[in-house]
Amino acid sequence: MSERMEKVGRQLLRQLASHGYEAYWVGGCVRDKLLGRQLKDIDIATSAKPEDVMRFFRHSIPTGLQHGTVTVVEDGIPFEVTTFRRESEYEEHRRPKTVEYISDLNEDLQRRDFTINAVAMDADGVIIDPFQGQADMQQHILRCVGEARTRFEEDALRMLRCLRFACEYEMDIETGTWQALLECASLLEHIAMERVHAELDKIIAGHGPDRGIELLAASGLLKFTKEKLSWPIAASEGCPQQLLTKEWEGPLRELDEPDLRWAYWLLRMGVSSEAAKEGFARLRFAANQSVAITRLLQVQEWMGEQPSVVEAAAAESAALEHRAALEPLREALARASVRYGADAVRGWLRLLAPGAAPQAPPQAAPAASAHRAPSTAARNRLLQSGADWVQALPATRVSELALTGRDVLAALNRPAGPWLGRLLDGLLLEVALGRLPNTTERLLEAARQQIEREAT
């Protein structure tokens, strides 16, 4: 895809040039090309006006005419084509009040955020780099174009982008740029929570999530979100050393899924599932992402509240080799799978791996803790066998039972009601624990017996 996209992208430059206009690849695509990274998309800057671009290309969409941007679709690939422009003063530290079309590429590049993004390339691969972005890439330095404080005051979201680029591209933030970021941190209160969430997602899912978290903590940016977060990293007294719990000190980068990284980061901070859910709502998380991450935390909290698991976690490694000693762990996983879903439990098991560095097993069973990781002995056994135990469960959802609610209503000749859901949940748990075969006959028999017991 990248090779085809580059070929089509060069053709677009040549087509614009054939009409007498300048046209260049700009920004992130040039940066990533120079760094040897695969291109995700290609942005084009041109001296052609939006109406001219739409006239030249049949498949064009006026996606941002107020900013001079037209999306051109060629060979099924979208390209954002934007007219060279000069921007007025910014409104609410986020967007320019007006834009003025210009004919000078260098002036267009001058309005951009960082030198590594203020680089252009023509159709023949010639680089235009008026602000020494290539030198900064080679020296692994991230700096603003021009006056850093001005760039951050124009658009406060650039501060989060600064942290993201620094950890994604393994760059050191230039001293003046970092100092300006600290001085402007309070301006983040002007940025919509959706945009903050989008940048945090990219940091967590990116190449250097652990350094990203360190930079977030050191900068104090999350203290100034438009809607306040109750997480430790957003507290006024927060600092990097205070944001890690001993039990969950492994690196986020060892987890390959963003939701797992989010959950692990929150565990490291000791954030409860309720506080996490509240923060997700303020950050405008999609419902499915919020539920998935919250369930991971709920599994940890629930496991930490089970006395049998605490006892097993405190056992010596040798004791955990005996089947009887393993049963509390097996049963806890089965119950958690029914309660929160097998996917959440499998995800929670993967959260144990980054913190799997050897540690001395406890001498006695500690008090239950919602965020205490299992002891080394229990953790190793869970990492070794937990996923297989969950996979072997005969059912973890009511839909996997060998009967339906209609079957129960017909067999018992009773009207539907809340009792039916409770009954099916009870049958599911018995099946998951291996106490009841998942057959229609045995399930109906168990249902009748349960109704009879409740009637006496």
Disulfide bonds with the S-S distance in Angstrom:
none
